[in-house]
Amino acid sequence: MAEFMTGLKRTNYCGELRLSDCGKEVTVCGWVQRCRDLGQLIFIDLRDRTGVVQLAFNDTTDKGIFDKAFSCRSEFVLAAKGVVCERSSKNPELPTGDIEILVNDLRVLSRAQTPPFEILDETETNEELRLRYRYLDLRRRPLLNNIVTRSKIAKVTRDYFAENGFIEIETPMMIKSTPEGARDYLVPSRIHNGKFYALPQSPQIYKQLLMVSGFDRYIQLARCFRDEDLRADRQPEFTQIDMELSFVDVEDILEINEGLFKRLFKEVLGKELETPFERMSYTQAVESYGSDKPDIRFDMKIQDISDLVKSCGFSVFTGAIENGGSVRAIVAKNASSVYTRKEIDKLTEYVKGIGAKGLAYVRWVDEPNASFKKFMTDEELDSIYTRLGAEKGDVIFIVADKNSTVLSTLGALRLKVAKRLDIIPDEFKFLWIVDFPFFEKDEESGEWLAMHHPFTMPKEECLQYLDNDPSRVIAKAFDLTLNGVELSSGSMRITDPELQQRMFRALKLTDEEIEAKFGFLVEAYKYGAPPHGGMGIGLDRIAMLLCGADSLRDVTAFPKVQNASELMSACPAPVDEESLDVLGIQIKPAQ
């Protein structure tokens, strides 16, 4: 039967006691990590969120207490009172390894069944089982530390923005559905039958309205929701450090956010960051790294060799160029011993799986061995090696196709090869991506779409192209990346109603669509809107990178898995017919 803590009050956490506490009477509470029965001695490792401390019992202890200690098992919940003593056999691997508590009062607050897996810092238990019992998995030190670090990130963020004049304002969780690039999670209204709220993909429109309202510096740790396919760095619900500033331009927004990361790294990791961060145009990033979120911790840039092979005898190369594409390459330095022919064949299958038609290569062991050697002259081959800076020991990988396929394929291949060669330094590299195209063409419909959103401000010098050449319009938009992960996206906003109408027309939006989707924002801008801009930073992704975690699941207390279900509570789940009838909803098979 469980006991009560009557007469006991926790005085210390397990992990905070040190030699300087010797002689002090303390009370600690926590879970049993391990019991060791040595006959006349019993030791219990007691664990709480701060660490582990050893409880000691000997046969001179009160018999009732000694017997109670003997009955304890893993994951029992205890309260123990006793005197801190220096250990005779110290454990240098524990912060509390120099001391133990000689217990004179012990309460078993809760007994535990044998858990479905052992609660150890390092475990080989499969993730599905651990997610099913997530409340047990969270007792493990690595996950617990991640959640504590995430909490610290949130606190430092709030402190930093408060000190810089920002006002924290909550925006609604049930909003009008507006297009933002992903599917909305919809919430049916009981009162307004047949109508729906949407869970916010971001507080975008509300924070712009707050600028119109005169709150010139807004901040919120906002919960956001997107109904999209999941991956390691994506969850259907996530937290965004959301901000908006008035009477500023791009430089002001970049500067305030660099200050945030400088503060975060110093207070959370104890690291000093150098600012300002490096900047790179969208075009340069895609052309050199095949991605708008490049990992710049290593080189291996993409190089264009189209001009060298446009007249060669290899139809794979010439055909791609004739069809408006290109031939590009990356060089893996000192990789010939790792990338054997068999390994290159595996890479060929990999690139085919992500959209390329194939992979040409040069493997240079004693002399360069090109997979396309018979189609080219020695002079043509030599010009390729010279252009690429290739030498003995290197491997060249070449893709020929339309530009978008070539760049995305080599961008993905670059990362895969670097990981295989283990050449990515263990460091943090921030990068601003700037000068985004305002429009991107939909390959199926041929229509021009907003790359960010229709309220993004174009660069003033590009306004002349808005109606006749959308491809030349550059946005006042910016992304922040860290080690190849996109952390944030932001822009300056359009506040001129006339310019906003031109933008809507360029996007082929009808007056009816504009009114239905954005009417209240357009109306608000008629009453005096200050120049403003902002951005949203993924708090989950920051936590993942600062904790050195592999997945957002490792920094989220109760995450979803790839099919957007939560294994512990088995959601989503059916609801009863009565609940559906009240909402006027009938379930039918999805299309």
N, C-alpha and C positions, 0 to 999 in steps of 0.2 A: 504494500500500500504506500502511496506517495506521502511524503512528509511536507510540512510547511516550513517557511523560512522565519517563523515567529522567533523573535529575539536575535535574528541574524540580518545584517545589512551589508551588501557588498561594499567593500572599501577600496578594492583595487581590481583592475583587469589582470588576467593571467600573464599576458605578455609584457607587462610594464615593470615587473619586480626585478631588482638587481641586488648586488652585494651590499650596496649602501642601505638597503632595507632590512638587513639582518638585525634580529632582535625585535622587529616590529610585529605586532599582532595584526593579522589581516584576515579578511573574508573574501574568498573568490568564488565565482560561479561559472559553470560551463558544462561541457560534454566530455565523457570519458573517451580519450583517444586510445589508451592502452592500459592494461593492468598487468603487473608482474608480481606473482606470489613467490617469495623466497623462503617460505616457512615462517620464520620469526619476524620477517620484514615483508611488507606489502608496499609497492609503489604504484601510484596511479598518475598517468599523464592527463592533466585536465586542460581542455581546449576551449577558448572563446575566440572572438573575432580578432583579438590582438596577438594571439600566440598560445603557447603551451607552457605550463608550469608543472613541476613534479610535486605530488603530494606524498608524504611519507607517513607510514604507520608501523609501529613495532609492538612487540608483545607486552611492553610496559604501558602501552596506550590502554585507555579504558576498553574492557573486553567488548562492550556493546559496539563501540566505534570500530574496533578491529574486525569484528564479525561482519559489520555492515560493509566495511571496505572489501572484505573477502567475497561478499555477495555481488559486488559491482561488476558490470560487464560493459563492453563497448557501447557508446552512445547513450548510456544512462546520463541523466541530468543531475548534477550535484551542486550543493553549496558546502564549502569547507572553510572552517575557521581554524587558525593556527598561527604559529610563530615562524617567521622567515629565518632559516638557518643556512649556513654555508655547507655546500655539498662536499662530502669526502671524495666522491668520484665525479668529477666535473664533466660536462658535455660541451665542448667548445663549439659545436654546430648549432646550439640553441642560444638565443639572446639571454634566456633565463637559466642557462646551463650551469651557472656557478652556485645557484641556490635551490632550496626546496622548502616546502612548508611542512613543518611537523604538526600534524592535525590534532586538535583537541575537541572538535565538534564537527560532525558530518551529517548532512541531511541528503537523502535520496529524494529529489524533487519529482523525478519521473523515470520510470523504467522503460527500456526500449527493447523491442524485438530485434532479432538479428537482421540488419539491413540487407537489401538485395545486392549490395556491393560494398566492399570495404572502403571506408572513408579515408583515402590516402591522397597526399599531395600529387604524386605521380601515379596514374592509373591506366590500365589497359582495358578497362571496362568500356564496351561499345557505347557510342554517344547516344544512341536511341534509348537504351536503358537508363542512362544518366539523365536524359531529358524527361523521361517518364517519372523519375523521382528527383526532379530538379531541386526541391527543397533540401534533399540530402547532398546532391552534387555541389550546392552552394556552400556547404560546410568545408569543402576542400579549399586549402589555402590559396592556390592560384586564382580560382574563380572569385573567392572572397576578396582578395587583394585587388582584382580588376574592378569589382563593383565599388570598393572604397576609393580607388583612383578616379573612377568616373564621377563619384560624388565630389571629390576634391576639384576636378575640372569644372564642374558646374558652379561650385562656390567661388573659385578664383574668377571665373567668367563674370558672375554677377557682381562681385566686388570691383573688378576692373571697370566694367561699364558704368556702375554707379559712381565711381570716382571720376569718370569722364563725362558726367552730366546726362547720362541716359536714364529714361524713365521706363520701368518695367510695366508693361500693359498686357493683359490677357485678351486675346481675341476669341471669337466664338468657335466652338467645336462642331456645331451643326450649322452648315452654311449652304448657300446656293451652289449648285453644281456648275462649274465653269471649266472649260478645256485647259489643261495644263500639261498635256503630253502623256499622261497615264490614265488608266481607268479610275474613276472615283469609287470609293466605298459609299453605298447609298443607305440612308436610314429612312424607312417609311414613316409618314406622319399619320397618326391615328385621327387627329382632329381634322386635318386637311386631307381627306381621303383621296388616294390616287396621286398624291404629291410626295416628293421626297426631299430630305435634306441630303447633303453630302458631307462626309468627313473631310477636313481640309488637307489638300496635298501640300499647301503652304499657306501662310497668312498673307499672301501677296497683296491682294486688293485692300484688305483691311489696314495693312501697315501704310499703304499709300494714302488711304483716307485719313489716317492719323496725322500724316504730314499736312494735309489740307486743314485738319483741325487745329494745328499749331503746336503739336507735340514734336518739337524739331529733332529730338533724339529718342528713338524708341528701341527697346530691347525686349526680347521674350525668349525663354527656353520653351519652344513651341512643339507640341506633339503633332506630327504630320502622318498622313496615311496615303498609300498608293497601292492600288490593286495591280501589281505587275509580277512577273516571274522573279523568283528569288535567286540569290547567289551569295557567295561568302561575304560580300560587303554591301548586302541589301536586306532589309527587313520590310514587311508591309506597313509596320508602324515604327516611327523613328523620331528622334528628338533633333530639332534644328535650333541652333543659336541664331535667332532671326533679328535683324536690325534694319533700321532705316534712318537716314539723316537728311535734314534740310539745309539749304544754303551752302552746299558743298559741291565739289566736283570729284572726278575719279581719284585724284591723288589723295584727297582727304580720307576717302573710304579705305584705300589701300593702307595708308599710314596708320589709321586707328586699328585696323585688323592685324597689322604687323606687330603693333604694340601688345595686342591681346596674346599672340603666340609667344612673344618674347617673355611676357609675364607667366604664361602657362608653363613653358619649358623650365623657367627658373624655379617656380614654386612647386611644380609637380615632379620634375625630373632632376632638378638641381643643375640644369644645363644652361649655358649662356648662348643665345642665338645672335647671329650677326644680321643686322638689317641695314639697308633695305634688301628684300629678297630679289633674286634674279627674275627677269621678265623675258618673255618670249612671245612673239606673235603666233596666233593660231596657225597661220600658213606655215611658218617656220617649224612649229612643233609637228604638224602632220607630215610635212615634207621630209624632215630629218629623223623623226622617231615613229611615224606611222600612227600617232595618237595625239589627241588633244589633252591628254594627261600623262605626259611622258615621264618615265623614271630616268632622271639625269644623273644618277649616282655612278653610272658607267657610260662609256662612249658608244661604240658600235652603231654609228649613225647610218641611216639609209642614204645611198648614193645613186644618182641617176647616170646610167651608162647608155641611154637610148641613142645618143649621137654617135657613139662608138660602134654600135651594132646595127644601125638602121639599114645598112647596105650589105650586111653579111649574108652568108648562105644558109642560116638557120631560120627556118620559116616560123618557128615558135616566137622568136624575137621580132622578126620583121613584120609578121602578121599582127602582133599586138600593137606595134607602132603605127602601122597603116590604118588600124581601126581606131586611132585616136588615143591609144594607151601608151604604156611606157615599159621600159626594162630597167629594173633597179636591183641593188644588191646591198648586202651587209657582209662584213668581214669578221669572222670569229678568230681572234688572234690566238696562236699557239693551241689550236683545237684539233689538229689532225690526228693526234693520238687518241683523243676521246671520240671523235666522230669518224668511226670506221664506215665502210660502205653499208654495213648492216644498220648502223645507227642512223645514217643519212636516209636510208629507205624508210625508217620509222618516221623521220621528220617529213618525208614526202607524203606519207599517208596523213600525217597531222595537218599539213597545209591544205591538202585536198578536202579534209573535213571541215575547214573553216572558209572554204570558198575558192581557193586557187585551183588551177588546172594541173599544176605540177610544180616541181622544184628543180632547177638546174643548179649545178654546183661545180666548184673546183676544189679538189683536195690536194694540198701541196705537202707531200712527205719529202722525198728526195728531189722530185721535180713536180711541177704542177700537172695534175691529172684532171682535165675538164670533161664533164659528162657530154659536152657538145663539141669536143675538140675536132672531130672529123668534118664539121661544117664550117670551120673558120681557119683563116691563115694564121701563121705564127705571129705576124705583125699585129693582126687584130687582137689576138689573145694577149700579147704583150702590152698593148695599149690599155686593155682592161685591168691587168695586174698593176700597171703603173698608176692609172687613175685611182684605183682603190687602195693603193699603198700596201698591197698583199705581198707576202714573202714566205719563205720556207717555214713550214709548221702551221700555216694558216688554212682556214677553210672559208671559201666564198659561197654564199647562198644567193641565188638569183631567182626573181619571180618576174614573169612577163604577162601582162593582162591590162584591163582598164585600170586607170590610176587608182580609183578607190579600192579595188581589190588588191593591187600591188602594195599599196601603202599599209592597209590594215593587216594584210598577211605578214609582211616583213616586220611590222610593229609587234605583232604577237610572237613571231618567230624570234625576234631579238630578245624578248623577255625570257622565252623558254630556253634559248641557248645560254643566256647569261646565268640563269639559275643552275643549269646542268654543269656549266664550267665553274660555278661558285666564284664569280668575279664581282658580285654586287657588294660594295662595302656596307658595313653595319653603321650607318650614319643617317642623319636626317637632312634631306634636300628639298627645300620649299621652292616653288616656281609659280609665278603669276603668268597665266595665259591671257593675252590681251588682243585687241584688234580682231574680234570675231566677225565673220560675215554676218550681216543682219538676217539675210534670207538663206535658206537652203531649198534646193529643188527636190520635190518628191519624184522619185524615179518612176513610179507607176502612173501618177496623174499628170506629171509635168508642171504642177502648180508650185508657185513659190510660197514657202511657209516660213514663219518666224523661227529662227534657230533657238532663241530664248523665249520671249513672250512679246505680244504686240505692244506693250507699253515701254519697251526698251528704247532709249534715245539713240538715234543714229549720230555719227560724227557730223558736225555742221558742214564740213567740206564735201560730204557725200550726199547732201540733200538734193543736189541737182540731178542725181541719177535715180532718185526714188521712183519716178513714174516711167522711165524709159530703159533703165539698165540695172535691175535689182541686184545683179551679181557684183556690182561695184560698191554697194552700200556697206559700210563698216559700222558696227555697233559700238556704243560706249559700254561694252560688256567685258567682264573679267571673271576668270576662274582661278581659284587657288588650289594647287596640287602639292602633295607631299609624297615623295617616293613612289610616284606613279599612281597615287590614289587621289581622286577628286574630292577635296574637302568642302569646297564652297563654290557658289555661283552667284554673281551679282551684276548690277548694271545701274547706270543713270536712267531715270524715267522720263518719258515724254509728259510735259505738263501743258503744252500749248494745244488747245482744243482743235485748232485748224490743222496742225501737224498730225495730231492723232487721227483725224478723219482721213488725211492722205494715207497714213499707214494702214488704216482699215481697208481703204480702197485697194491699195497695193496687195493686200492679202485676200482680196476678192470677198470681203465680208459685206453682206447686205445690211441695209438699215435695220431690218427686222432682227437679224442675228446680233447686230451690235447692241440694240436695245435690250434684247432678251438676255444676253450674256454679260454685258458690261454697262448697262444703262445708268445705274446709280453712280458708277465711278466717273463716267463721261459727264453726267449732270454736276457732280461735285466739282469738277475742274472749271466749271463756269463761274465759280465763286471765289477765285483767287487761289491758285496752287503754287506753292514755293518750288524752286528747283530742288530736286531731291533724288536720292539714290540709296541703294542698300544691297545687302547680300544675306544669304543664309548659309551657315556652316553646319555640317553634319557632326553633332556632338558624339554620336556613336562611333563614327569613323576616327575622330580624334582620339577617343578612348582606345580604340582597337590598335592604332599605331603607337600611342604612347605606352601601352601595356605590352607591346610586342605580340599581340594575339593574332591568330590566323583567321579569325572569323568574327563578325559582329555578334554571333551567338555567345562568344566568350566574354563579352562586356555588357550583355543584356541579361537582366535577372531572369525573365521568363520569356525566352525567344520562341519564334515560330521556326518550323523546318521548311524545307524547300517547297512543299505543297501548301504553304501558308497555314498549316495546322499547328496547334500547340498540344504536344503529346501528354503533358501532365494532366490537364483538365479536359482533354479530348474535345477541344473546340476547333472549328465550328461544329455545332450539333443541331439536330432537328429541334423544332419547337412544336407545341401541340396545336391542333386544328383551331381551338378556341382563340389562341393568340393571333393566328393568321386571319381568322374571320373578322376579328375586331379591326384589323388593318385593311381588310378588303383584299387580301392577297391569296392567290391560289398557286400552288407549286406545279410547274410543268417542266419537262426535260429541257435542259439548256440546248441552244442551237449550236 
